[in-house]
Amino acid sequence: MLVQASSGSISVRKLAQEIGVSKNTATEMLKRLRKATLQDHRLLEAIAKEVGDLQ
């Protein structure tokens, strides 16, 4: 997983480039992920597992 594999964080520009979206979209995605994971740390673990299962 791109965000998880990075050393602590990923730049908006790098995320946008890697997944093929605009910087604005990548910014909003990261904001929502960070907010959600602050509310429930298990969320990121579940997302990582789901992505891993798809690969």
C-alpha positions in Angstrom: 0.0 0.0 0.0 1.5 3.3 -1.0 0.6 5.4 2.0 1.5 2.6 4.5 4.8 1.7 2.7 6.1 5.3 2.9 8.2 6.4 5.8 5.5 8.1 7.9 3.8 10.1 5.2 3.5 10.7 1.5 3.4 13.9 -0.4 0.2 15.0 -2.1 2.0 15.3 -5.3 3.4 11.8 -5.1 0.1 10.2 -4.2 -1.6 12.1 -7.1 1.0 10.9 -9.5 0.9 7.3 -8.3 -2.9 6.9 -8.5 -3.6 9.2 -11.4 -5.7 11.9 -9.8 -5.4 15.6 -9.4 -3.5 17.2 -6.4 -6.8 18.5 -5.1 -8.3 15.0 -5.1 -5.2 13.5 -3.5 -5.4 16.2 -0.8 -9.0 15.5 0.0 -8.3 11.7 0.1 -5.4 12.1 2.5 -7.5 14.4 4.7 -10.3 11.9 4.9 -8.0 9.0 5.5 -6.1 10.8 8.3 -9.3 11.9 10.0 -10.9 8.5 9.8 -7.8 6.8 11.1 -7.6 9.2 14.1 -11.2 8.3 14.9 -10.5 4.6 14.6 -6.9 3.3 14.1 -8.2 -0.1 13.0 -9.6 1.5 9.8 -6.2 1.8 8.2 -5.4 -1.8 9.1 -8.6 -3.0 7.5 -7.9 -0.9 4.3 -4.4 -2.3 4.1 -5.7 -5.9 4.5 -8.3 -5.4 1.8 -5.8 -3.9 -0.6 -3.4 -6.8 0.1 -6.2 -9.3 -0.5 -6.9 -7.7 -3.9 -3.3 -8.0 -5.1 
